[in-house]
Amino acid sequence: MSNRGRRGALVAPLILIGLGVIFLLNNLGLTNIDLWELILRLWPILLIAIGLDLLIGRRSTVLSLLVLVLTVALLAGGVWFVASRSAGGQAVTEELISQSLEGAEQAEVEIDFGAGGLRLGALAEGDNLVEGTVVVGRGGRARRDFSIAGDTARFSLKSEGLPVFPFINRGDILWDLKLNPETPIDLRINAGVGESTLDLEQLTLTGLNVDMGVGETTITLPAHGQFRAEIDSGVGEVIILVPEGMEARIHVDTGIGDFSAPSEYLRQEDDYVSPGYETAENRVEMNINGGVGNISVRPAGQ
């Protein structure tokens, strides 16, 4: 049977090329388009476009161009709709977070974040376990749970309700939290969509688990202590900053993307080891599971 008159898909490759060009321009600093947010809001249009191209676009060049024009129109309308909804000032609510240690000597802390921006750092003073503010969009809330078992406090803060990113500007959603630097903490972060900045340099950690979703994440490791860290990368860029005096052994499964470590780290197959790790008083054993994107380990301050 002859296949004359049928052709390969046109729309899907052009969409991928267009996305690649925008990512490249963003990386070069020539544009400032929040492409992750647009993809998360408008991905059904991309599925529709690819489906139409597979169904009718392969029949002829004219039909494929028609699907392409329709896709552009749908995307333009979707971008306008997202912008108009964001500009409409959808309701957000700011909540104050303050939790005492209540006599506990150590803690397990879990932060389950939905979408927007997450900033995490150390308290300058005080006896509280955690302080800060969280902003949630309409239809969402932050659920807090606290309990004590023996000398260990357990605190969790989780995003619940409707996802915020389809309804409001992601920049309006910010969780800004600080933890007690003197309390040994087993810390777990589940990040959703957006930009996360985890400044853990002044904290005392007994363990660290970071499960990332989509976006950009910067993690500054503690400057002192011995602990294990599990980093599960999602889609986007991850930067891990290692303070002076903290040594590291890093096992890496790169996934789809690139990994880079300081040049002085010794590579042993999939492991990267800093020069003073074996005899260091302050050190971290880290396991990194890569997703889609770039992961880089750098000295703090660079």
C-alpha positions as CSV (number, residue, x, y, z in Angstrom):
1,M,0.0,0.0,0.0
2,S,1.3,3.4,-1.0
3,N,1.9,6.0,1.8
4,R,2.0,8.8,-0.7
5,G,0.1,11.9,0.5
6,R,0.8,11.2,4.1
7,R,3.5,13.1,5.9
8,G,5.2,13.4,9.3
9,A,3.8,15.5,12.1
10,L,4.6,19.2,11.9
11,V,3.0,20.9,14.9
12,A,4.7,18.8,17.6
13,P,8.3,19.4,16.4
14,L,7.6,23.1,15.9
15,I,6.2,23.4,19.5
16,L,9.3,21.7,20.8
17,I,11.6,23.9,18.8
18,G,9.7,27.0,20.0
19,L,9.9,25.9,23.6
20,G,13.6,25.2,23.2
21,V,14.2,28.7,21.7
22,I,12.4,30.4,24.6
23,F,14.4,28.4,27.2
24,L,17.6,29.3,25.4
25,L,16.8,33.0,25.3
26,N,15.9,32.9,29.0
27,N,19.2,31.2,29.9
28,L,21.0,33.9,27.9
29,G,19.2,36.6,29.8
30,L,17.6,38.0,26.6
31,T,14.0,37.3,27.8
32,N,12.2,36.9,31.1
33,I,9.3,34.6,30.2
34,D,8.0,32.4,33.0
35,L,7.7,29.4,30.6
36,W,7.1,26.8,33.4
37,E,4.0,28.7,34.6
38,L,2.6,29.0,31.1
39,I,3.2,25.3,30.5
40,L,1.5,24.3,33.7
41,R,-1.5,26.4,32.9
42,L,-1.8,25.8,29.2
43,W,-0.6,22.2,28.7
44,P,-4.0,20.9,27.7
45,I,-3.8,23.1,24.6
46,L,-0.5,21.4,23.6
47,L,-2.1,18.0,24.0
48,I,-5.0,19.1,21.8
49,A,-2.7,20.5,19.2
50,I,-0.6,17.3,19.0
51,G,-3.7,15.2,18.9
52,L,-5.2,17.2,16.0
53,D,-1.9,17.1,14.1
54,L,-1.7,13.3,14.5
55,L,-5.4,12.9,13.5
56,I,-5.7,15.3,10.5
57,G,-2.4,17.2,10.2
58,R,-0.5,14.3,8.6
59,R,-2.9,14.1,5.7
60,S,-1.5,17.2,3.9
61,T,0.6,20.2,4.4
62,V,-2.4,22.5,4.2
63,L,-4.2,20.7,7.0
64,S,-1.0,20.7,9.1
65,L,-0.6,24.4,8.7
66,L,-4.3,24.9,9.6
67,V,-3.7,23.0,12.9
68,L,-0.6,25.1,13.5
69,V,-2.6,28.4,13.0
70,L,-5.3,27.0,15.3
71,T,-2.7,26.1,17.9
72,V,-1.2,29.6,17.8
73,A,-4.6,31.2,18.2
74,L,-5.5,28.9,21.2
75,L,-2.2,29.6,22.9
76,A,-2.6,33.4,22.3
77,G,-6.1,33.2,23.8
78,G,-4.9,31.2,26.7
79,V,-2.0,33.6,27.5
80,W,-4.5,36.5,27.4
81,F,-6.9,34.7,29.6
82,V,-4.2,33.8,32.2
83,A,-2.9,37.4,32.2
84,S,-6.4,38.9,32.6
85,R,-7.2,36.5,35.5
86,S,-3.9,37.3,37.2
87,A,-4.4,41.0,36.8
88,G,-7.9,40.7,38.3
89,G,-6.5,40.5,41.8
90,Q,-7.6,37.1,42.8
91,A,-7.9,36.8,46.6
92,V,-4.9,35.6,48.6
93,T,-4.6,35.1,52.3
94,E,-1.6,35.6,54.5
95,E,-1.2,33.4,57.6
96,L,1.2,33.9,60.5
97,I,3.1,30.7,61.5
98,S,4.6,30.4,65.0
99,Q,5.2,27.1,66.8
100,S,7.0,26.7,70.1
101,L,9.3,23.8,70.8
102,E,7.3,23.1,74.0
103,G,10.3,21.6,75.7
104,A,11.4,19.3,72.9
105,E,15.1,18.8,72.4
106,Q,15.0,17.7,68.7
107,A,12.4,17.9,65.9
108,E,11.1,16.4,62.7
109,V,9.9,19.0,60.3
110,E,8.0,18.4,57.1
111,I,7.0,21.3,54.7
112,D,4.8,20.3,51.8
113,F,4.6,23.2,49.5
114,G,2.2,23.6,46.5
115,A,3.0,26.3,44.0
116,G,4.7,29.7,44.1
117,G,7.8,30.7,46.0
118,L,9.3,29.0,49.1
119,R,12.0,30.7,51.2
120,L,13.5,28.8,54.2
121,G,16.1,30.0,56.6
122,A,17.2,30.2,60.2
123,L,15.7,32.2,63.1
124,A,17.9,35.0,64.4
125,E,16.7,34.5,68.0
126,G,14.0,33.0,70.1
127,D,12.9,29.6,71.4
128,N,10.3,28.7,68.8
129,L,10.8,25.8,66.4
130,V,9.4,27.7,63.4
131,E,8.2,31.2,62.6
132,G,7.1,32.9,59.4
133,T,4.3,33.6,57.0
134,V,2.5,31.7,54.3
135,V,0.3,33.0,51.6
136,V,-2.3,30.8,50.0
137,G,-4.7,31.5,47.2
138,R,-8.5,31.3,47.1
139,G,-9.6,27.7,47.6
140,G,-6.4,26.7,49.3
141,R,-5.1,26.6,52.8
142,A,-2.0,25.6,54.9
143,R,-2.7,22.8,57.4
144,R,-0.5,22.8,60.5
145,D,0.1,19.7,62.7
146,F,2.2,19.5,65.8
147,S,2.9,16.8,68.3
148,I,5.5,15.6,70.8
149,A,6.8,12.1,71.3
150,G,9.4,11.8,74.1
151,D,11.9,14.5,73.5
152,T,11.0,14.9,69.7
153,A,8.7,17.5,68.3
154,R,6.9,16.7,65.0
155,F,5.7,19.6,63.0
156,S,4.2,19.6,59.5
157,L,2.9,22.3,57.2
158,K,1.1,21.2,54.1
159,S,-0.6,23.0,51.2
160,E,-4.2,21.8,50.8
161,G,-7.2,22.7,48.7
162,L,-7.4,23.7,45.1
163,P,-4.1,24.2,43.2
164,V,-3.3,27.9,43.2
165,F,-1.5,28.3,39.9
166,P,-4.5,28.2,37.5
167,F,-6.1,31.2,39.3
168,I,-3.6,33.7,40.4
169,N,-0.2,35.1,39.7
170,R,2.3,32.6,41.0
171,G,4.4,35.5,42.3
172,D,1.7,36.4,44.9
173,I,2.1,33.0,46.6
174,L,5.1,33.0,49.0
175,W,6.0,30.8,52.0
176,D,8.7,32.5,54.0
177,L,9.7,30.3,57.0
178,K,12.5,30.2,59.5
179,L,13.6,27.3,61.8
180,N,15.4,27.2,65.1
181,P,19.2,26.9,64.4
182,E,20.1,25.3,67.7
183,T,17.6,22.4,67.5
184,P,18.7,19.2,65.7
185,I,16.1,18.8,62.9
186,D,15.3,16.0,60.5
187,L,14.0,18.1,57.6
188,R,11.8,17.0,54.7
189,I,10.8,19.4,51.9
190,N,8.2,18.5,49.3
191,A,8.3,21.4,46.7
192,G,5.6,21.7,44.1
193,V,5.8,24.3,41.3
194,G,7.9,27.5,41.5
195,E,11.1,28.8,42.9
196,S,12.6,27.5,46.2
197,T,15.5,29.1,48.1
198,L,16.5,26.9,51.0
199,D,19.2,28.6,53.1
200,L,20.1,25.9,55.6
201,E,23.6,27.2,56.4
202,Q,22.9,28.1,60.1
203,L,20.7,25.1,60.8
204,T,21.6,21.9,62.7
205,L,20.3,19.0,60.6
206,T,20.3,15.3,61.4
207,G,18.8,14.5,58.0
208,L,17.6,16.2,54.9
209,N,15.2,15.1,52.2
210,V,14.2,17.4,49.4
211,D,11.7,16.2,46.8
212,M,11.3,18.8,44.1
213,G,8.6,19.4,41.5
214,V,8.9,21.9,38.7
215,G,11.0,25.1,38.8
216,E,14.3,26.4,40.2
217,T,15.7,25.3,43.5
218,T,18.8,26.7,45.4
219,I,19.9,24.7,48.5
220,T,22.7,26.1,50.8
221,L,23.8,23.2,53.0
222,P,24.5,23.6,56.7
223,A,28.0,24.7,57.6
224,H,28.4,22.2,60.4
225,G,27.3,18.8,61.5
226,Q,27.2,15.3,60.0
227,F,24.1,14.1,58.2
228,R,22.6,12.4,55.2
229,A,20.8,14.2,52.4
230,E,18.4,12.8,49.8
231,I,17.8,15.2,46.8
232,D,15.1,14.1,44.3
233,S,15.1,16.5,41.4
234,G,12.1,17.1,39.3
235,V,12.0,19.3,36.2
236,G,14.2,22.5,36.2
237,E,17.5,23.7,37.6
238,V,19.0,22.7,41.0
239,I,21.9,24.5,42.6
240,I,23.5,23.0,45.7
241,L,25.9,25.3,47.6
242,V,28.4,23.8,50.0
243,P,29.8,26.2,52.7
244,E,33.5,26.3,53.5
245,G,34.4,23.6,55.9
246,M,31.6,21.3,55.0
247,E,32.9,18.2,53.1
248,A,30.7,16.0,50.9
249,R,30.4,12.6,49.3
250,I,27.8,12.8,46.5
251,H,26.2,9.8,44.7
252,V,24.5,10.9,41.5
253,D,21.9,9.4,39.2
254,T,21.7,12.2,36.6
255,G,18.4,11.3,34.8
256,I,17.8,13.5,31.8
257,G,20.2,16.4,32.2
258,D,23.6,17.5,33.3
259,F,25.5,17.4,36.6
260,S,28.5,19.4,37.6
261,A,30.7,19.4,40.7
262,P,33.7,21.5,41.8
263,S,36.9,20.5,39.9
264,E,38.7,19.5,43.1
265,Y,36.1,16.8,43.9
266,L,37.4,13.3,43.1
267,R,35.2,11.3,40.9
268,Q,34.7,7.6,41.7
269,E,32.3,6.2,39.0
270,D,29.0,7.9,40.0
271,D,30.3,9.3,43.2
272,Y,32.0,12.7,43.8
273,V,34.1,13.2,46.9
274,S,35.5,16.4,48.3
275,P,39.2,16.2,49.2
276,G,38.8,16.3,53.0
277,Y,35.7,14.1,53.4
278,E,37.2,11.0,55.1
279,T,38.6,12.9,58.1
280,A,36.2,15.9,58.2
281,E,34.3,16.8,61.4
282,N,31.6,18.4,59.3
283,R,30.4,16.3,56.4
284,V,27.4,15.3,54.4
285,E,26.7,12.0,52.5
286,M,24.3,13.0,49.7
287,N,22.3,11.0,47.2
288,I,21.0,13.0,44.2
289,N,18.4,11.5,41.9
290,G,18.2,13.6,38.8
291,G,15.1,14.4,36.8
292,V,14.9,16.7,33.8
293,G,17.3,19.7,33.9
294,N,20.6,20.7,35.3
295,I,22.1,20.0,38.7
296,S,25.2,21.7,39.9
297,V,27.2,21.6,43.2
298,R,29.2,24.7,43.9
299,P,31.1,26.2,46.8
300,A,29.0,28.7,48.7
301,G,29.8,32.3,47.8
302,Q,30.3,31.7,44.1
